């Protein structure tokens, strides 16, 4: 119960802060909340109609969905490229190992070396 009353209090305070407009001053090419010498006051209230605000909000939602869709597509493409790179690197390593084995066989005269404990006994 206490938590609910705290949440309601915070929500009420949050609503109260948005109701007061602040005066904005233009000081040369910058804007400030404090007056400056030679500064002009600017009307910073939202002058759009409710329909314009709704249209803007709908546009923002649409752009967010489009951005999310593009991000998902980019992530899929990056994962596919990463997988292809890993497969190419693995194939290159396998090819290097195979060529190394071939080179080792050529060095040893084409015969595979047999360990001494498996070699057939010599006929004397």
N, C-alpha and C positions, 0 to 999 in steps of 0.2 A: 504494500500500500504506500509505503514511504517513497519507493522508487517511482511509482506512478505520479505522485504529487511533485517530485523533483523534475521529472520529465515535462510535466505540464508547465511548471514554473519556467524552465529553460525555454520551452517552445514559445511561451508568452513573451518572454524577454527578447527572443529572437525576432518576433513580429514587431515589437515596439521599435527596434532599432531601424528598421527599414522605412518607417513612416516619416521620419524627419529628413528633410532635404538639407544638404550642406551647400554653402555658398562656395563657388569656385571662382578663383581669380586667374586671369590671364596676365602673366608677367612676361612681356616680350614674346618669346617662342615657347615658353613653358607654362604649365598650369600648376596652381598651388591652392591649398585650403586656407592659407594665411595671406592677408592683404600685403601688397608690395607697392613701392612708390611707382606711380604711373600705371598701375594695374587696373584692368577692367573686370567687372563682374560678368560672369557667363551663366546663362540659364542652362543647367545641366539635366533638366528633367527629361524624361522619355516622352517625346512628342508624337509617338506613333499611335495609331488607333488600335483598339483591341483586335480588329481583323488583321492588321499588319503584324502585330505581335504574334498572333496565332500562326500566320503564314510563315513568319520567320522561324518560329519554334518547329513547325512541320519541316521546313527546309533543313534545319539543323539536325533533326532526327533522321531525315533521309540521308544527309551527308554522312552521319555517323554510321548508319547501316552500310552505306556504300564503302566507307573506309574500313569497317570491320570485315566486309566481304573481300576487299582487296588485300587486307592483311592476312586473312586465312589462305588466300590463293598464293600469296608470296611465301608464306611459311611452308606450304605444300611443295612449291617449286624448289625452295631451298633444301628441304628434306630430300627430295628426289635427286637434286644435284649432288648433295652430300653422299647419298647412297651410291650414285653412279661413280663418284670419285673414289669411294672406298673399294668398290668392285674393280675399278680399273687399277688401283694400286695393288690389290690382292692378285690380280691377273699378272701384273708386272713382276711382283715378287715371285710368283710361281714360275713364270718364264725365266727369271734370273736363276732360280734354283735349278731348273731343268738344264739350262745352258751351263751352269757350273758343274753339274753331274756329268754332262757330256764332255766338258773340258777335262775333268778329272779322269774319265775313262780314257781319253786320248793320251793323256800324260802317262798313264800306267800301261800303255800298249794295247789298250782296248780290252784288257782282261780285268775283271773285278778282283780286287785283292781279297784273299781268303785268310782269315785269322789263323795263326799257327795251330791253335787247338782244334781247328776243323780241317786242316790241310791233310790230304792223304799221305800216308807214310812214304818216305823216299825209298826206292828200290836200289839197294847197293849190291 
